[in-house]
C-alpha cells in the first residue's frame, strides 16, 4: 500500500512537470531530447506500477495480465537506466545528436535486450504485502542496470573536470540511491524502491539540468558572450587597422615632405624607394582585407598562366630582404635541380602564399637564419612542389598552433605589439593553399623557430626555362599618341597619377572632374577610351555611363576606374555595362592590358 501511495504522489508531481516541460520552448539539443525520453519513460513506469497494484491484488499470480505487467516492468527498468547511461555519455563527451558516436550501436543493444526481456520466462510471486517477479529476465535487468551504473560512474570519473558539476549531481544521487535500492530489493523483493529513485532523480534533473528556462537563459548567455567576443574582435581589429594603416602612411607623408626640402638627388631617390616600400605595405594591408572578403564570399578565382617558379621566388626574396637588413639574419635559398623551368598554375596565388610565410618569418625572427628550400617530385606532366620555409625565430607554443590560421588572431599579442601585421596573412595563406588543392604543415619549437611546409601540385609545361615568360612580365610600351582618352575623376591627384602613367604611352588625356562635365565633353569630342571613376558627387560613374549609353550611337569603351575593390564589384560593374574594370591604385600591368585590349 505504501508503494502504491508513493507511486501516486510521484505520478502527480511528474505529470505536472511533464505538462510544464513540453508546453514551454526548449533548447533543441541532444541532452533535452534524452531527458524528454527519461521523463516520459518514468511517467509510463509509474502508470504501469499503479495499474499493476490493482491487477496483482485482484487477480492470480499466473494471470496473463500480471505476466504482461511484469514484463513491462522489466522493460521499463532497463529502458530508463539505459537512457540515463546515454545521457551521461552525451554530457561527458559533449556529443551532439548529429555526430553522437555509436548511436546505432546503442539502438541495436536496446532493441535486442528489450526483445530478450519480452521472451525470457519470469515467475510472479504474491505475498501478503506485495508482489514481485523472478527468473532470467529479472536477473538480466539487474545485470544491465548494474553495468549501466558502473559505466556511468566510469564516464563521470574520467570526465569529471570537463563537465559542470551541476550536470553530474543528479546522476551521483541516483548512483547512491540505486545501489542501495537494488541491494534492499534483492534481499526484500516486496520493497520496490527503484521506481521511486527514478522519480526522485528525474525530478531533481528538471530543476538542476533540464529546466527549459534555465537552458534558454544559458543559450542566451552563450549568444551574448559570442556577440561580446565578436564585438571585441571588431574593436581590436579596427584598433589594429588604425595602427597598421598609419604606420606606412607616416613613412609616405614623412619622406614625401623630406623630398620637397631635399636637394641631394641621391637622398631623394633613396627616400622615394622608402615611399614605394611603405606604399606596398599599405597596399598589402588593404589587399589582405579584400582577399579575406573574396574568399568568404566564394569569389576568389584560380587564374592559371605559365610561370617560372625560381624567378618568382627570387623576386619575393628581393622584396622581403629590406625587412631584415638591420637584423643579424642570413637568408638562404636552395632550389632542387629538377624543378621545371615552366609551370602552369596560378602564379599570383603561389607568390602570395610564399610571400605571406616568408614575411612572417622575417617579422618574428630577430637573429639567425631564414631558409627557403624548394624541391619537387615530377610525375608525368605534374610537379608536386614542396616549399619549406624555416626560421630561427621565437617559435609557436604547441597549444597555439591550431589558432595560427585564424583571421585577425595574432599569437602572443602582448609580445607582438611592436610588430606590423593584421593577423590576416596566414589565414589567407591557408585558404589559398586549400583552394589550390594543396596542404600546409607547421612544425615549431617554442623559443627555437618554426618551419612551414607547403605542398602544391602544378602542371609541367617545360623542364627548360622559357625566356618568353620574362617578356610577359615586362611592359611592351606601345605608342598610342594617335589615340584620344578621357579620364573622369573628382580627385585632382588621381587625375595627375593617371596622366603620368599614360604619358609612358605618349598619351596626353583629356580630364574632367564630374559626370556632368564628362557629358558636356562627349558632346563636342570623340574618344577612343574613357577611364571613369565611379564614386563621384552628384552623378556617379555608373549613372554617367548609363546616361551616355542612352544614345545608341555611343560606342566608346568605358573602363570603371575605382577604389571600390571589394568582392564582387568587378562582376557588378561589368553586368551594369562597363567594358572593363581597373582598381586603384592603378597597377601598370593592368593598365597596359586595358590599353592593348581596347586601343591596339
C-alpha positions in Angstrom: 0.0 0.0 0.0 2.9 2.4 0.8 4.4 1.7 -2.6 1.1 2.5 -4.2 0.6 5.8 -2.4 4.2 6.8 -3.2 3.7 6.0 -6.9 0.5 8.1 -7.0 2.3 11.1 -5.5 5.2 10.6 -7.9 2.9 10.4 -10.8 1.1 13.6 -9.8 4.3 15.5 -9.5 5.9 14.1 -12.6 2.7 14.5 -14.6 2.7 18.3 -13.8 6.4 18.5 -14.8 5.7 16.6 -18.0 2.9 19.1 -19.0 5.0 22.1 -17.9 8.2 20.8 -19.7 6.5 20.1 -23.0 4.4 23.2 -23.0 7.5 25.5 -22.9 10.1 26.3 -25.5 13.3 24.3 -25.1 16.8 24.3 -26.5 16.8 21.7 -29.2 19.9 19.7 -28.2 20.7 16.0 -27.5 20.5 16.5 -23.7 17.0 17.8 -23.8 15.8 15.1 -26.1 17.2 12.3 -23.9 15.7 14.0 -20.8 12.4 14.1 -22.6 12.7 10.3 -23.0 13.6 9.9 -19.4 10.7 11.9 -18.1 8.2 10.2 -20.4 9.5 6.7 -19.6 9.3 7.5 -15.9 5.7 8.6 -16.1 4.9 5.4 -18.1 6.7 3.3 -15.5 4.6 4.9 -12.7 1.4 4.2 -14.6 2.5 0.5 -15.1 3.2 0.4 -11.3 -0.2 1.8 -10.3 -2.0 -0.4 -12.8 0.0 -3.5 -11.6 -1.0 -2.8 -8.0 -4.7 -3.5 -8.9 -4.1 -6.5 -11.1 -1.8 -8.1 -8.6 -4.3 -7.6 -5.8 -7.4 -8.8 -7.6 -6.0 -11.5 -10.0 -4.0 -14.6 -9.5 -0.2 -14.5 -10.0 -0.4 -16.6 -13.1 -3.0 -14.4 -14.8 -1.8 -13.3 -18.3 -2.3 -9.6 -17.5 0.1 -10.0 -14.5 2.7 -11.7 -16.6 2.5 -8.9 -19.2 2.7 -6.2 -16.5 5.8 -7.9 -15.1 7.5 -8.0 -18.5 6.6 -4.3 -19.0 8.1 -3.6 -15.5 11.4 -5.1 -16.6 11.5 -3.3 -20.0 10.8 0.0 -18.2 13.6 -0.6 -15.7 16.1 -1.4 -18.4 14.9 1.5 -20.7 15.2 4.2 -18.1 18.6 3.1 -16.9 19.8 2.7 -20.5 18.6 6.2 -21.4 20.4 7.6 -18.4 23.6 5.9 -19.5 23.3 7.6 -22.9 22.6 10.9 -21.3 25.8 10.6 -19.1 27.7 9.7 -22.3 26.4 12.7 -24.2 27.2 15.3 -21.5 30.6 13.7 -20.7 31.8 13.8 -24.2 29.8 16.9 -25.4 28.2 14.9 -28.2 25.6 16.4 -30.5 22.8 14.4 -32.0 24.2 14.8 -35.5 27.5 13.2 -34.5 26.6 11.1 -31.5 29.1 8.3 -31.8 27.9 4.7 -31.7 24.2 5.8 -31.7 23.3 2.9 -34.0 25.1 0.5 -31.6 23.1 2.0 -28.7 19.8 1.5 -30.5 20.7 -2.1 -31.5 21.6 -3.1 -28.0 18.4 -1.6 -26.6 16.2 -3.4 -29.2 18.0 -6.8 -28.5 17.7 -6.6 -24.7 14.0 -5.4 -24.9 13.2 -8.4 -27.1 15.0 -10.8 -24.7 13.1 -9.3 -21.7 9.9 -9.9 -23.6 10.8 -13.6 -24.4 12.6 -14.7 -21.3 10.2 -16.5 -18.9 9.5 -15.0 -15.5 7.6 -16.0 -12.4 5.2 -13.7 -10.5 5.1 -14.2 -6.7 2.4 -12.9 -4.5 3.0 -12.1 -0.8 0.9 -10.6 1.9 2.3 -7.1 1.4 3.4 -7.1 -2.2 4.0 -8.9 -5.5 7.4 -9.4 -7.1 8.9 -11.3 -10.0 11.9 -13.7 -10.5 13.6 -15.5 -13.4 16.1 -15.0 -16.1 14.5 -11.7 -17.3 14.7 -10.3 -13.8 18.4 -11.3 -13.4 19.1 -9.7 -16.9 17.6 -6.4 -15.7 19.7 -6.5 -12.5 22.9 -7.2 -14.6 22.2 -4.5 -17.3 21.2 -1.9 -14.6 24.3 -2.5 -12.6 26.5 -2.4 -15.7 24.9 0.9 -16.8 25.5 2.4 -13.4 29.1 1.2 -13.4 29.6 2.7 -16.9 28.0 5.9 -15.8 30.4 6.0 -12.8 33.4 5.4 -15.1 32.4 8.2 -17.5 31.8 10.6 -14.6 35.2 9.9 -13.1 37.0 10.1 -16.4 35.4 13.4 -17.4 34.7 15.0 -14.1 36.9 18.1 -14.7 35.5 18.7 -18.2 31.8 18.9 -17.2 30.0 21.3 -14.9 29.4 19.6 -11.5 25.7 20.6 -11.6 25.2 18.3 -14.6 26.6 15.3 -12.7 24.9 16.0 -9.3 21.6 14.1 -10.1 23.4 11.2 -11.5 25.6 10.9 -8.4 22.4 11.0 -6.3 21.0 8.2 -8.5 24.1 6.1 -8.2 23.9 6.2 -4.4 20.2 5.7 -4.2 20.1 3.0 -6.9 22.8 0.8 -5.4 21.0 1.0 -2.0 17.6 0.3 -3.6 18.9 -2.7 -5.6 20.6 -4.1 -2.6 17.4 -3.8 -0.4 15.2 -5.1 -3.2 17.5 -8.1 -3.8 17.1 -9.1 -0.2 13.4 -8.0 0.2 11.7 -8.3 -3.2 8.5 -6.9 -1.9 10.1 -3.5 -1.2 10.2 -1.6 -4.5 12.4 1.5 -4.3 13.8 1.6 -7.8 10.9 3.4 -9.5 10.8 5.9 -6.6 14.5 6.5 -7.1 14.0 7.2 -10.8 11.2 9.7 -10.0 13.4 11.5 -7.5 16.3 11.8 -9.9 14.0 12.9 -12.8 12.5 15.5 -10.5 16.0 16.8 -9.4 17.2 16.9 -13.0 14.4 19.1 -14.1 15.4 21.8 -11.6 19.2 21.5 -11.9 19.9 20.5 -15.5 17.0 20.3 -17.9 14.8 23.2 -16.8 13.7 24.8 -20.1 14.0 28.3 -18.7 17.5 27.6 -17.5 18.5 26.2 -20.8 17.1 29.1 -22.7 18.9 31.5 -20.4 22.1 29.5 -20.9 21.7 29.7 -24.7 21.1 33.4 -24.5 24.2 33.8 -22.3 26.3 31.9 -24.8 24.9 34.0 -27.6 25.7 37.2 -25.6 29.2 36.0 -24.9 29.7 35.2 -28.6 28.3 38.7 -29.6 30.6 40.3 -27.0 33.6 38.3 -28.3 32.7 39.3 -31.9 32.4 43.0 -30.8 35.7 42.8 -29.0 37.3 41.2 -32.1 35.9 44.1 -34.2 37.2 46.7 -31.8 40.7 45.1 -31.7 40.7 44.8 -35.5 39.8 48.4 -36.0 42.4 49.4 -33.5 45.0 47.2 -35.3 43.9 48.6 -38.7 44.4 52.2 -37.4 47.9 51.3 -36.3 48.8 49.3 -39.4 47.5 51.9 -41.9 49.0 54.8 -40.1 52.5 53.2 -39.9 53.1 53.2 -43.7 51.2 56.5 -44.1 53.6 58.1 -41.6 56.5 57.0 -43.8 54.9 58.1 -47.0 54.0 61.6 -45.6 57.3 62.0 -43.8 59.5 61.0 -46.7 57.4 63.0 -49.2 57.9 66.1 -47.1 61.6 65.4 -46.9 61.9 65.1 -50.7 60.3 68.5 -51.1 63.0 70.0 -49.0 65.9 67.7 -50.1 68.3 68.9 -52.8 70.6 65.9 -52.9 69.4 63.7 -55.8 70.8 60.5 -54.2 68.9 61.1 -51.0 65.8 61.9 -52.9 66.0 58.5 -54.8 66.6 56.6 -51.5 63.6 58.3 -49.9 61.5 57.6 -53.0 62.3 53.9 -52.6 61.2 54.0 -49.0 57.9 55.7 -50.1 57.4 52.9 -52.6 58.0 50.2 -50.0 55.7 51.9 -47.5 53.0 52.2 -50.2 53.4 48.4 -51.0 53.0 47.7 -47.3 49.8 49.8 -47.2 48.5 48.0 -50.3 49.3 44.6 -48.7 47.1 45.5 -45.7 44.2 46.6 -48.0 44.6 43.6 -50.3 44.6 41.3 -47.3 41.2 42.5 -46.2 39.8 42.3 -49.7 41.2 38.8 -50.2 39.5 37.6 -47.0 36.3 39.2 -48.2 36.6 37.4 -51.6 37.5 34.1 -50.0 34.5 34.2 -47.6 32.2 35.3 -50.5 33.4 32.4 -52.7 34.5 35.0 -55.3 38.2 34.2 -55.3 39.2 32.6 -58.7 42.1 30.5 -59.9 43.8 32.2 -62.8 46.4 29.9 -64.4 49.3 31.1 -66.5 52.8 29.9 -67.5 55.4 31.0 -65.0 58.9 30.2 -63.7 58.9 29.3 -60.0 62.6 30.1 -59.3 62.4 33.6 -60.7 59.1 34.1 -58.9 60.7 33.2 -55.6 63.8 35.3 -56.4 61.5 38.3 -56.8 59.9 37.6 -53.5 63.2 37.3 -51.8 64.3 40.7 -53.2 61.1 42.2 -52.0 61.4 40.9 -48.3 65.2 41.4 -47.9 64.8 45.0 -46.9 62.8 43.8 -43.9 65.8 42.1 -42.3 68.6 44.4 -43.4 69.1 45.8 -39.9 68.9 42.3 -38.3 71.8 39.7 -38.0 69.9 37.3 -40.2 71.2 35.2 -43.1 68.5 34.5 -45.8 69.3 31.2 -47.6 67.5 30.0 -50.8 68.0 26.5 -52.1 66.4 25.0 -55.3 66.4 21.4 -56.3 67.9 20.7 -59.7 64.8 19.0 -61.2 62.4 22.0 -60.7 60.7 22.5 -64.0 61.6 25.7 -65.9 58.0 26.5 -66.8 54.9 25.6 -64.7 51.3 26.2 -65.4 49.3 27.4 -62.4 48.1 30.5 -60.5 51.4 32.4 -60.2 49.8 35.2 -58.2 48.5 32.9 -55.5 51.7 30.9 -55.3 53.5 34.2 -54.9 51.1 35.4 -52.2 51.4 32.1 -50.3 55.2 32.2 -50.2 55.3 36.0 -49.5 53.0 35.7 -46.5 55.0 32.9 -44.9 58.4 34.4 -45.7 57.2 37.9 -44.5 56.0 36.2 -41.3 59.4 34.6 -40.8 61.2 37.9 -41.2 58.8 39.6 -38.8 59.2 37.1 -36.0 62.9 36.3 -36.4 65.5 38.6 -34.6 68.7 36.7 -35.5 70.0 33.5 -37.0 68.8 32.1 -40.3 65.8 32.0 -42.6 65.9 29.2 -45.2 63.8 28.7 -48.3 64.1 25.1 -49.6 62.3 24.2 -52.8 62.1 20.6 -54.1 59.7 18.6 -56.1 58.6 15.2 -57.3 57.8 15.1 -61.0 55.3 12.5 -62.3 54.4 12.7 -66.0 53.1 16.2 -66.5 52.6 17.1 -62.8 55.2 18.6 -60.5 54.5 18.0 -56.8 56.2 21.0 -55.2 57.5 21.0 -51.7 58.3 24.6 -50.5 59.8 24.7 -47.0 60.4 28.0 -45.1 62.3 27.6 -41.9 63.4 30.2 -39.4 65.2 30.5 -36.1 62.6 32.9 -34.6 60.6 32.8 -31.4 58.5 29.8 -32.4 55.0 28.9 -31.5 53.6 27.2 -28.4 52.0 23.8 -29.2 48.6 24.8 -27.9 48.6 27.9 -30.2 49.3 26.1 -33.5 45.6 25.4 -34.1 44.9 29.2 -33.9 47.6 30.0 -36.3 45.3 30.2 -39.3 42.5 32.1 -37.6 41.9 35.5 -39.1 42.6 38.6 -37.1 44.3 36.4 -34.4 47.9 37.3 -33.5 49.7 34.9 -31.2 51.4 36.2 -28.0 49.8 39.6 -28.7 51.4 41.1 -25.6 54.9 40.3 -27.1 54.0 41.4 -30.6 52.6 44.9 -30.1 55.6 46.5 -31.9 55.3 44.2 -34.9 53.4 45.0 -38.1 50.5 42.8 -39.2 46.8 42.4 -39.2 46.6 38.8 -38.4 45.2 38.1 -41.9 48.3 36.7 -43.7 48.4 33.1 -42.5 44.5 32.9 -42.7 44.7 33.9 -46.3 47.6 31.6 -46.9 45.7 28.6 -45.6 42.6 29.4 -47.6 44.7 29.8 -50.8 46.5 26.6 -50.3 43.2 24.7 -49.7 41.7 26.4 -52.8 44.6 25.1 -54.9 44.2 21.6 -53.6 47.4 21.7 -51.6 48.4 21.2 -48.0 50.3 23.3 -45.4 52.1 21.8 -42.4 53.6 23.7 -39.4 56.4 22.4 -37.2 57.6 24.6 -34.4 59.5 24.5 -31.1 58.7 27.4 -28.9 61.8 29.6 -28.5 63.8 27.9 -31.2 62.0 28.5 -34.5 59.4 27.3 -36.9 59.1 25.5 -40.3 56.2 25.9 -42.7 56.0 23.4 -45.5 53.6 23.9 -48.4 52.7 21.1 -50.8 51.3 22.1 -54.2 50.8 20.3 -57.5 51.4 22.3 -60.7 51.3 21.3 -64.3 54.7 21.0 -66.1 54.9 23.0 -69.4 58.6 22.6 -69.9 61.6 21.4 -67.9 63.7 24.1 -69.6 63.3 27.8 -68.7 61.3 29.7 -71.3 62.5 33.2 -71.8 59.1 34.3 -73.1 57.8 34.2 -69.5 60.1 37.1 -68.5 58.9 39.0 -71.5 55.3 38.6 -70.2 56.3 40.5 -67.1 57.9 43.4 -69.0 55.8 46.2 -70.4 55.8 46.4 -74.1 55.0 50.2 -74.3 53.2 51.0 -77.5 52.9 54.4 -78.9 49.3 55.4 -78.7 49.9 59.1 -79.4 47.2 58.9 -82.1 44.5 57.8 -79.6 42.3 60.1 -77.6 41.4 59.2 -73.9 39.2 60.9 -71.4 39.9 60.4 -67.7 37.0 61.3 -65.4 37.7 61.6 -61.6 36.6 64.1 -58.9 40.1 63.9 -57.3 42.7 66.1 -59.0 45.6 64.0 -57.5 44.1 60.8 -59.1 43.9 62.7 -62.5 47.5 63.6 -62.1 48.5 60.0 -61.4 46.6 58.7 -64.4 48.0 61.4 -66.7 51.5 60.5 -65.5 51.0 56.8 -66.2 49.5 57.4 -69.7 52.5 59.6 -70.6 54.5 56.4 -70.9 52.3 55.6 -74.0 52.7 59.1 -75.4 49.1 59.8 -74.5 48.0 63.2 -73.2 44.5 62.6 -72.0 41.6 65.0 -71.6 40.4 65.2 -68.0 37.3 66.3 -66.2 36.1 66.2 -62.6 32.5 65.2 -62.7 29.9 63.2 -64.5 28.1 66.3 -65.8 31.4 67.7 -67.2 32.0 64.4 -68.9 28.6 64.6 -70.6 29.5 68.0 -71.9 32.9 66.9 -73.2 31.3 63.9 -75.1 29.0 66.3 -77.0 32.0 68.0 -78.7 34.6 65.3 -78.7 35.1 61.7 -79.8 37.2 59.4 -77.6 38.8 56.0 -78.2 38.5 55.1 -74.5 37.1 56.5 -71.2 38.5 55.8 -67.8 35.6 56.6 -65.4 35.7 56.9 -61.6 32.5 55.6 -60.0 32.2 57.3 -56.6 31.7 60.9 -57.6 29.3 63.5 -56.1 26.0 64.4 -57.8 26.4 61.9 -60.6 28.3 58.6 -60.1 30.4 56.9 -62.8 27.7 54.3 -63.3 25.0 56.9 -63.6 27.1 58.8 -66.1 27.8 55.6 -68.1 24.1 54.8 -68.3 23.3 58.4 -69.4 25.9 58.1 -72.2 24.5 54.7 -73.3 21.1 56.2 -73.8 22.5 57.4 -77.1 22.5 54.3 -79.3 25.3 55.8 -81.4 27.7 55.9 -78.4 30.2 53.0 -78.8 33.2 54.2 -76.8 34.5 51.6 -74.3 34.1 52.8 -70.7 36.5 51.4 -68.1 35.4 51.8 -64.5 38.5 53.2 -62.6 37.7 52.9 -58.9 38.9 52.3 -55.4 35.8 50.3 -54.7 37.6 46.9 -55.0 35.6 44.8 -52.6 34.5 41.3 -53.5 32.0 41.1 -56.4 32.3 44.7 -57.5 34.1 43.9 -60.8 31.3 41.5 -61.8 28.7 44.1 -60.8 30.3 46.8 -62.9 30.6 44.5 -65.9 26.9 43.5 -65.5 25.9 47.2 -65.5 27.5 47.7 -68.9 31.2 48.7 -68.2 33.7 47.4 -70.8 36.2 46.5 -68.1 37.4 47.3 -64.6 40.6 48.9 -63.2 41.2 49.1 -59.5 43.0 51.9 -57.7 45.9 52.2 -57.0 46.4 51.7 -60.7 48.6 48.6 -61.5 50.8 49.4 -64.5 50.4 45.9 -65.9 46.6 46.0 -65.6 46.6 49.5 -67.3 48.9 48.0 -70.1 46.4 45.2 -70.5 43.4 47.5 -70.8 45.1 49.9 -73.3 46.3 47.0 -75.5 42.9 45.4 -75.3 40.9 48.4 -76.4 43.4 50.5 -78.4 45.8 48.1 -80.2 
